[in-house]
Amino acid sequence: MKTKYLAGAFLLSLVLATTSCSDDDYSYATGDIISAVTTGDAVVTATTAVTEGTVLDLSAYSASSYEVGVYYSTTSDPTAGKKQTGSLDAATGAVTATITGLTKGQTYYYATYVTLQGKVTKFGDTKNFTTTDARIATADATSITSVSAVLGGVADASAELINAGATSVEYGIRVSSSQDGVVANEGDEYVLTSAEKYYSVTADRLLPGRTYYYASYFKMGSSVVLGDVKSFTTQTKEMEYVDLGLSVLWAKYNIGAEHESQMGRLFGFGDVTGLLTSDFNGHYATEDISQTANDVASALSASIDGEATKVSYLPTQALYEELLNGTTQEWTEVEGVKGVKFTAKNGNSIFFPAAGYRKGGNVNEASVQGLYWTGNVNTINGDYAKTLCFDSNGATIGNSERHLGLALRSVREAEPVFELEVDNSKIIYGDIENNGRLRIEIFNLYGAGTANNPPINVQQLKFSKNMIVTFTLSGIEAEGVDCYGGLEYADESWDPSLWSGFNSKYDCHVTGNGTYTVWMETGGNTAEGASVFTIDIDGLHTALGDGIDNVKAEINSIKFDVDDSQMQYYVDNSKVLFNNKDGNGTDGRIEIFNEYGDTKGAGVDVSDLSFSGYQIITYTITGIDGNLIDGASKSYKTELSYATPAWWPSWWGTETHDGLGSSVVTGDGTYTVFAPLDGNACTGAVVWTIEIYDLWKELVDPTRVKVNIDSVIIPGKK
């Protein structure tokens, strides 16, 4: 709101504009402003006028207890004329009143008023306007970016102004967040002291993705002639964020800027429009604003966060303290702009321009000091909020009055990382613990050197569902290798953790050179960071002897929270059969596809079945309970049978694998079977069944048994 606040009869005391770089500097004067009344400009036509003014502070009164408006007269005493009631914008204190039936070319004197309880009336200062039918045209907005636009007008009213006796003319553009705000002058005013017939200004420091309303104007004294009110919408622009190795990412530049050397917009505390310039604290937020409706960054999320799942917000005092403690600070210049560069231990840095502060419409101390709002009010004196405060002598946490316009910098939590980058030159592998195993050390606080030189960004290691690691072994020259490998993992708190037993569905079966997959599930607990993160292959050193020195290991991928849908193969259950295995009259079989069985040509299409590593099948079977012969065992070993069209890789039950991957069916219910498939790529199938031994012979009526394949999960699917 572009106004000057003049002393009114209700003004008891003023709160001095103060900025402080000290946490305990409370030597400033304070007091309560009961009310201030001012008279602003008047937007005129030949027969009407809309007067502008301000009344502070009526927030403690009900609307029925006061009346606002304007007195106007053709004499120098407005109160000798007529009264026109108006309206009050409670958020800003702006008063507007529309006067009609005026005479063209007539000078009128006017003053804003407020009447309390119908008894006491107070006035702002007296001003005058002259009605005119002069016109000015508003041009369309051009060169629109995320923070600026070129706005202009066409001035062609010189003769009219001379006839009105004007001695000087001011041209410009008004910009606001609403059409009424343009008329009431609630927003930015770009002033030109002189103009050609065609003139333009660059409206800058705007906010991305916002619709603004604007009009060209010329002004003679307090008389304002507005052109048509038009609008434009700024472009969106995804904010760039920098990883400083702290708990949040920091924006590379200020809100209202597009580059790190631009000052950006200056905001009163909690003013999401960015257009308030009132120096009355009551117009601004009185409580903490970070991640609330009064948080500008959060309000701009749709325009600055792009496809990010995390929302930008204003940093709290604690986050600014973390920034100060976690970086070094240097007073410097970027593209000729002075400010402070914050450099983190990881080498990344961000630059904060010394944007100064704004009081009312005037910017002070630019290039001398920087003042940036935190999201927190001062808990000792509510007239103040906490700020980052810096100059050439250093940076600290300070205090500023809430009505001052300060710069804003946003933060955002890091996006979930679903795949880690790995620098394989930094992984360590070998029989590190002298236990006959090959250990591939990705990170180990207590290990052989990855703690100080990790091949991954451990801070990005966070998952809540699963972690899947794919790796490649080469240089194995021995025949008949038969080892199992698995993950050894503990997060920073040691819970969740996994210590492989080398015989679970999480592990891989190493038979020679090739690409393998190991994985883990968290059981619903979030894993964050790592204390230990290795892949151990049990017995490989023992099997290879000195040949272990020729083995090379490389991590292909580390993926987090992989959706079952990304690992799951679709099965058409209408084509799955429950029948008698090989017609032996003894065993039951869930037949998904069998080139030599009942599903040949009619079973599941396996042409797109392709994976490397484990196959894990969960299924539900019904029709067993109440359908068994007398004396039935009610316990039936169950296992997977699978072979590719080349018959290798293949898996024929667990009789030679110590029960690995099998389960026991005891009646109606849901069960899981799985098989490691040697780390080799499996494409298609010639046999793909689940055997349930001895069940068929103990069923009264096998046709009553129904089976549904709930999921086929193949981690490491290619």
Helices and strands as residue ranges (DSSP letters): E 19-20, E 36-44, E 49-56, G 63-65, E 66-73, G 78-80, E 82-85, E 87-89, E 94-99, E 107-116, E 120-123, E 127-130, E 136-138, E 149-155, H 158-163, E 170-176, H 179-183, E 187-192, E 198-203, E 211-220, E 223-226, E 230-233, E 241-242, E 249-251, G 281-283, H 296-299, H 301-304, H 317-326, E 327-334, E 337-344, E 349-353, E 357-359, E 362-364, E 370-377, E 384-391, E 394-401, E 411-412, E 419-420, G 424-426, E 428-430, E 438-444, G 458-460, E 462-463, E 466-474, E 483-490, E 497-499, E 508-510, E 514-521, E 527-528, E 532-537, H 540-544, G 545-550, E 552-560, H 564-567, G 573-575, E 577-580, G 581-583, E 588-594, E 610-622, E 636-643, E 650-652, E 663-665, E 669-683, E 687-692, G 696-698, G 702-704, E 706-713
